[in-house]
Amino acid sequence: MKANVGGFDKGVRVVVGALLIGWAIVGGPVWAWIGVVPLATGLFNFCPLYRLLGVNTCKR
């Protein structure tokens, strides 16, 4: 997996994912567990959808 998520994009994904998971833990809706996806893509610096679309936010 070649990194395709970087910088600001990564930070936003980690924060939004953590907030959604936190909301789910404290009694939010079940769909808030979708926060696992942006959190994981931010931590691993790889987004499968970006790869399909040919997007890369990493600086070279």
Phi and psi restraints in degrees (range 20) as a CNS / XPLOR table:
assign (resid 1 and name C) (resid 2 and name N)
       (resid 2 and name CA) (resid 2 and name C) 1.0 -88.2 20.0 2
assign (resid 2 and name N) (resid 2 and name CA)
       (resid 2 and name C) (resid 3 and name N) 1.0 132.4 20.0 2
assign (resid 2 and name C) (resid 3 and name N)
       (resid 3 and name CA) (resid 3 and name C) 1.0 -59.2 20.0 2
assign (resid 3 and name N) (resid 3 and name CA)
       (resid 3 and name C) (resid 4 and name N) 1.0 133.2 20.0 2
assign (resid 3 and name C) (resid 4 and name N)
       (resid 4 and name CA) (resid 4 and name C) 1.0 -135.6 20.0 2
assign (resid 4 and name N) (resid 4 and name CA)
       (resid 4 and name C) (resid 5 and name N) 1.0 9.5 20.0 2
assign (resid 4 and name C) (resid 5 and name N)
       (resid 5 and name CA) (resid 5 and name C) 1.0 -123.2 20.0 2
assign (resid 5 and name N) (resid 5 and name CA)
       (resid 5 and name C) (resid 6 and name N) 1.0 125.9 20.0 2
assign (resid 5 and name C) (resid 6 and name N)
       (resid 6 and name CA) (resid 6 and name C) 1.0 -150.8 20.0 2
assign (resid 6 and name N) (resid 6 and name CA)
       (resid 6 and name C) (resid 7 and name N) 1.0 167.1 20.0 2
assign (resid 6 and name C) (resid 7 and name N)
       (resid 7 and name CA) (resid 7 and name C) 1.0 58.5 20.0 2
assign (resid 7 and name N) (resid 7 and name CA)
       (resid 7 and name C) (resid 8 and name N) 1.0 -129.2 20.0 2
assign (resid 7 and name C) (resid 8 and name N)
       (resid 8 and name CA) (resid 8 and name C) 1.0 -58.4 20.0 2
assign (resid 8 and name N) (resid 8 and name CA)
       (resid 8 and name C) (resid 9 and name N) 1.0 -41.1 20.0 2
assign (resid 8 and name C) (resid 9 and name N)
       (resid 9 and name CA) (resid 9 and name C) 1.0 -56.9 20.0 2
assign (resid 9 and name N) (resid 9 and name CA)
       (resid 9 and name C) (resid 10 and name N) 1.0 -45.1 20.0 2
assign (resid 9 and name C) (resid 10 and name N)
       (resid 10 and name CA) (resid 10 and name C) 1.0 -62.5 20.0 2
assign (resid 10 and name N) (resid 10 and name CA)
       (resid 10 and name C) (resid 11 and name N) 1.0 -46.3 20.0 2
assign (resid 10 and name C) (resid 11 and name N)
       (resid 11 and name CA) (resid 11 and name C) 1.0 -60.3 20.0 2
assign (resid 11 and name N) (resid 11 and name CA)
       (resid 11 and name C) (resid 12 and name N) 1.0 -44.1 20.0 2
assign (resid 11 and name C) (resid 12 and name N)
       (resid 12 and name CA) (resid 12 and name C) 1.0 -63.3 20.0 2
assign (resid 12 and name N) (resid 12 and name CA)
       (resid 12 and name C) (resid 13 and name N) 1.0 -43.5 20.0 2
assign (resid 12 and name C) (resid 13 and name N)
       (resid 13 and name CA) (resid 13 and name C) 1.0 -61.2 20.0 2
assign (resid 13 and name N) (resid 13 and name CA)
       (resid 13 and name C) (resid 14 and name N) 1.0 -44.5 20.0 2
assign (resid 13 and name C) (resid 14 and name N)
       (resid 14 and name CA) (resid 14 and name C) 1.0 -65.3 20.0 2
assign (resid 14 and name N) (resid 14 and name CA)
       (resid 14 and name C) (resid 15 and name N) 1.0 -45.8 20.0 2
assign (resid 14 and name C) (resid 15 and name N)
       (resid 15 and name CA) (resid 15 and name C) 1.0 -65.3 20.0 2
assign (resid 15 and name N) (resid 15 and name CA)
       (resid 15 and name C) (resid 16 and name N) 1.0 -48.4 20.0 2
assign (resid 15 and name C) (resid 16 and name N)
       (resid 16 and name CA) (resid 16 and name C) 1.0 -63.3 20.0 2
assign (resid 16 and name N) (resid 16 and name CA)
       (resid 16 and name C) (resid 17 and name N) 1.0 -43.2 20.0 2
assign (resid 16 and name C) (resid 17 and name N)
       (resid 17 and name CA) (resid 17 and name C) 1.0 -61.2 20.0 2
assign (resid 17 and name N) (resid 17 and name CA)
       (resid 17 and name C) (resid 18 and name N) 1.0 -44.8 20.0 2
assign (resid 17 and name C) (resid 18 and name N)
       (resid 18 and name CA) (resid 18 and name C) 1.0 -64.7 20.0 2
assign (resid 18 and name N) (resid 18 and name CA)
       (resid 18 and name C) (resid 19 and name N) 1.0 -40.7 20.0 2
assign (resid 18 and name C) (resid 19 and name N)
       (resid 19 and name CA) (resid 19 and name C) 1.0 -64.0 20.0 2
assign (resid 19 and name N) (resid 19 and name CA)
       (resid 19 and name C) (resid 20 and name N) 1.0 -43.1 20.0 2
assign (resid 19 and name C) (resid 20 and name N)
       (resid 20 and name CA) (resid 20 and name C) 1.0 -64.1 20.0 2
assign (resid 20 and name N) (resid 20 and name CA)
       (resid 20 and name C) (resid 21 and name N) 1.0 -42.7 20.0 2
assign (resid 20 and name C) (resid 21 and name N)
       (resid 21 and name CA) (resid 21 and name C) 1.0 -64.9 20.0 2
assign (resid 21 and name N) (resid 21 and name CA)
       (resid 21 and name C) (resid 22 and name N) 1.0 -42.8 20.0 2
assign (resid 21 and name C) (resid 22 and name N)
       (resid 22 and name CA) (resid 22 and name C) 1.0 -59.8 20.0 2
assign (resid 22 and name N) (resid 22 and name CA)
       (resid 22 and name C) (resid 23 and name N) 1.0 -41.4 20.0 2
assign (resid 22 and name C) (resid 23 and name N)
       (resid 23 and name CA) (resid 23 and name C) 1.0 -62.8 20.0 2
assign (resid 23 and name N) (resid 23 and name CA)
       (resid 23 and name C) (resid 24 and name N) 1.0 -42.8 20.0 2
assign (resid 23 and name C) (resid 24 and name N)
       (resid 24 and name CA) (resid 24 and name C) 1.0 -63.1 20.0 2
assign (resid 24 and name N) (resid 24 and name CA)
       (resid 24 and name C) (resid 25 and name N) 1.0 -39.4 20.0 2
assign (resid 24 and name C) (resid 25 and name N)
       (resid 25 and name CA) (resid 25 and name C) 1.0 -65.3 20.0 2
assign (resid 25 and name N) (resid 25 and name CA)
       (resid 25 and name C) (resid 26 and name N) 1.0 -39.0 20.0 2
assign (resid 25 and name C) (resid 26 and name N)
       (resid 26 and name CA) (resid 26 and name C) 1.0 -86.4 20.0 2
assign (resid 26 and name N) (resid 26 and name CA)
       (resid 26 and name C) (resid 27 and name N) 1.0 11.8 20.0 2
assign (resid 26 and name C) (resid 27 and name N)
       (resid 27 and name CA) (resid 27 and name C) 1.0 110.3 20.0 2
assign (resid 27 and name N) (resid 27 and name CA)
       (resid 27 and name C) (resid 28 and name N) 1.0 14.1 20.0 2
assign (resid 27 and name C) (resid 28 and name N)
       (resid 28 and name CA) (resid 28 and name C) 1.0 -70.8 20.0 2
assign (resid 28 and name N) (resid 28 and name CA)
       (resid 28 and name C) (resid 29 and name N) 1.0 -177.6 20.0 2
assign (resid 28 and name C) (resid 29 and name N)
       (resid 29 and name CA) (resid 29 and name C) 1.0 -67.6 20.0 2
assign (resid 29 and name N) (resid 29 and name CA)
       (resid 29 and name C) (resid 30 and name N) 1.0 155.8 20.0 2
assign (resid 29 and name C) (resid 30 and name N)
       (resid 30 and name CA) (resid 30 and name C) 1.0 -59.5 20.0 2
assign (resid 30 and name N) (resid 30 and name CA)
       (resid 30 and name C) (resid 31 and name N) 1.0 -35.1 20.0 2
assign (resid 30 and name C) (resid 31 and name N)
       (resid 31 and name CA) (resid 31 and name C) 1.0 -64.0 20.0 2
assign (resid 31 and name N) (resid 31 and name CA)
       (resid 31 and name C) (resid 32 and name N) 1.0 -16.3 20.0 2
assign (resid 31 and name C) (resid 32 and name N)
       (resid 32 and name CA) (resid 32 and name C) 1.0 -66.2 20.0 2
assign (resid 32 and name N) (resid 32 and name CA)
       (resid 32 and name C) (resid 33 and name N) 1.0 -17.4 20.0 2
assign (resid 32 and name C) (resid 33 and name N)
       (resid 33 and name CA) (resid 33 and name C) 1.0 -65.9 20.0 2
assign (resid 33 and name N) (resid 33 and name CA)
       (resid 33 and name C) (resid 34 and name N) 1.0 -10.7 20.0 2
assign (resid 33 and name C) (resid 34 and name N)
       (resid 34 and name CA) (resid 34 and name C) 1.0 -61.2 20.0 2
assign (resid 34 and name N) (resid 34 and name CA)
       (resid 34 and name C) (resid 35 and name N) 1.0 -15.0 20.0 2
assign (resid 34 and name C) (resid 35 and name N)
       (resid 35 and name CA) (resid 35 and name C) 1.0 -59.0 20.0 2
assign (resid 35 and name N) (resid 35 and name CA)
       (resid 35 and name C) (resid 36 and name N) 1.0 -17.7 20.0 2
assign (resid 35 and name C) (resid 36 and name N)
       (resid 36 and name CA) (resid 36 and name C) 1.0 -62.3 20.0 2
assign (resid 36 and name N) (resid 36 and name CA)
       (resid 36 and name C) (resid 37 and name N) 1.0 -34.8 20.0 2
assign (resid 36 and name C) (resid 37 and name N)
       (resid 37 and name CA) (resid 37 and name C) 1.0 -66.6 20.0 2
assign (resid 37 and name N) (resid 37 and name CA)
       (resid 37 and name C) (resid 38 and name N) 1.0 -55.5 20.0 2
assign (resid 37 and name C) (resid 38 and name N)
       (resid 38 and name CA) (resid 38 and name C) 1.0 -65.2 20.0 2
assign (resid 38 and name N) (resid 38 and name CA)
       (resid 38 and name C) (resid 39 and name N) 1.0 -33.1 20.0 2
assign (resid 38 and name C) (resid 39 and name N)
       (resid 39 and name CA) (resid 39 and name C) 1.0 -63.1 20.0 2
assign (resid 39 and name N) (resid 39 and name CA)
       (resid 39 and name C) (resid 40 and name N) 1.0 -47.4 20.0 2
assign (resid 39 and name C) (resid 40 and name N)
       (resid 40 and name CA) (resid 40 and name C) 1.0 -64.7 20.0 2
assign (resid 40 and name N) (resid 40 and name CA)
       (resid 40 and name C) (resid 41 and name N) 1.0 -43.6 20.0 2
assign (resid 40 and name C) (resid 41 and name N)
       (resid 41 and name CA) (resid 41 and name C) 1.0 -66.7 20.0 2
assign (resid 41 and name N) (resid 41 and name CA)
       (resid 41 and name C) (resid 42 and name N) 1.0 -32.7 20.0 2
assign (resid 41 and name C) (resid 42 and name N)
       (resid 42 and name CA) (resid 42 and name C) 1.0 -70.6 20.0 2
assign (resid 42 and name N) (resid 42 and name CA)
       (resid 42 and name C) (resid 43 and name N) 1.0 -41.1 20.0 2
assign (resid 42 and name C) (resid 43 and name N)
       (resid 43 and name CA) (resid 43 and name C) 1.0 -72.4 20.0 2
assign (resid 43 and name N) (resid 43 and name CA)
       (resid 43 and name C) (resid 44 and name N) 1.0 -34.6 20.0 2
assign (resid 43 and name C) (resid 44 and name N)
       (resid 44 and name CA) (resid 44 and name C) 1.0 -90.8 20.0 2
assign (resid 44 and name N) (resid 44 and name CA)
       (resid 44 and name C) (resid 45 and name N) 1.0 -5.3 20.0 2
assign (resid 44 and name C) (resid 45 and name N)
       (resid 45 and name CA) (resid 45 and name C) 1.0 58.5 20.0 2
assign (resid 45 and name N) (resid 45 and name CA)
       (resid 45 and name C) (resid 46 and name N) 1.0 29.2 20.0 2
assign (resid 45 and name C) (resid 46 and name N)
       (resid 46 and name CA) (resid 46 and name C) 1.0 -143.0 20.0 2
assign (resid 46 and name N) (resid 46 and name CA)
       (resid 46 and name C) (resid 47 and name N) 1.0 130.4 20.0 2
assign (resid 46 and name C) (resid 47 and name N)
       (resid 47 and name CA) (resid 47 and name C) 1.0 -125.4 20.0 2
assign (resid 47 and name N) (resid 47 and name CA)
       (resid 47 and name C) (resid 48 and name N) 1.0 116.1 20.0 2
assign (resid 47 and name C) (resid 48 and name N)
       (resid 48 and name CA) (resid 48 and name C) 1.0 -59.3 20.0 2
assign (resid 48 and name N) (resid 48 and name CA)
       (resid 48 and name C) (resid 49 and name N) 1.0 -36.3 20.0 2
assign (resid 48 and name C) (resid 49 and name N)
       (resid 49 and name CA) (resid 49 and name C) 1.0 -65.8 20.0 2
assign (resid 49 and name N) (resid 49 and name CA)
       (resid 49 and name C) (resid 50 and name N) 1.0 -40.7 20.0 2
assign (resid 49 and name C) (resid 50 and name N)
       (resid 50 and name CA) (resid 50 and name C) 1.0 -58.6 20.0 2
assign (resid 50 and name N) (resid 50 and name CA)
       (resid 50 and name C) (resid 51 and name N) 1.0 -40.6 20.0 2
assign (resid 50 and name C) (resid 51 and name N)
       (resid 51 and name CA) (resid 51 and name C) 1.0 -63.4 20.0 2
assign (resid 51 and name N) (resid 51 and name CA)
       (resid 51 and name C) (resid 52 and name N) 1.0 -43.5 20.0 2
assign (resid 51 and name C) (resid 52 and name N)
       (resid 52 and name CA) (resid 52 and name C) 1.0 -62.6 20.0 2
assign (resid 52 and name N) (resid 52 and name CA)
       (resid 52 and name C) (resid 53 and name N) 1.0 -35.8 20.0 2
assign (resid 52 and name C) (resid 53 and name N)
       (resid 53 and name CA) (resid 53 and name C) 1.0 -88.7 20.0 2
assign (resid 53 and name N) (resid 53 and name CA)
       (resid 53 and name C) (resid 54 and name N) 1.0 -7.6 20.0 2
assign (resid 53 and name C) (resid 54 and name N)
       (resid 54 and name CA) (resid 54 and name C) 1.0 76.0 20.0 2
assign (resid 54 and name N) (resid 54 and name CA)
       (resid 54 and name C) (resid 55 and name N) 1.0 25.1 20.0 2
assign (resid 54 and name C) (resid 55 and name N)
       (resid 55 and name CA) (resid 55 and name C) 1.0 -94.4 20.0 2
assign (resid 55 and name N) (resid 55 and name CA)
       (resid 55 and name C) (resid 56 and name N) 1.0 141.7 20.0 2
assign (resid 55 and name C) (resid 56 and name N)
       (resid 56 and name CA) (resid 56 and name C) 1.0 -145.3 20.0 2
assign (resid 56 and name N) (resid 56 and name CA)
       (resid 56 and name C) (resid 57 and name N) 1.0 116.8 20.0 2
assign (resid 56 and name C) (resid 57 and name N)
       (resid 57 and name CA) (resid 57 and name C) 1.0 -102.1 20.0 2
assign (resid 57 and name N) (resid 57 and name CA)
       (resid 57 and name C) (resid 58 and name N) 1.0 6.4 20.0 2
assign (resid 57 and name C) (resid 58 and name N)
       (resid 58 and name CA) (resid 58 and name C) 1.0 -77.7 20.0 2
assign (resid 58 and name N) (resid 58 and name CA)
       (resid 58 and name C) (resid 59 and name N) 1.0 141.3 20.0 2
assign (resid 58 and name C) (resid 59 and name N)
       (resid 59 and name CA) (resid 59 and name C) 1.0 -81.0 20.0 2
assign (resid 59 and name N) (resid 59 and name CA)
       (resid 59 and name C) (resid 60 and name N) 1.0 144.0 20.0 2
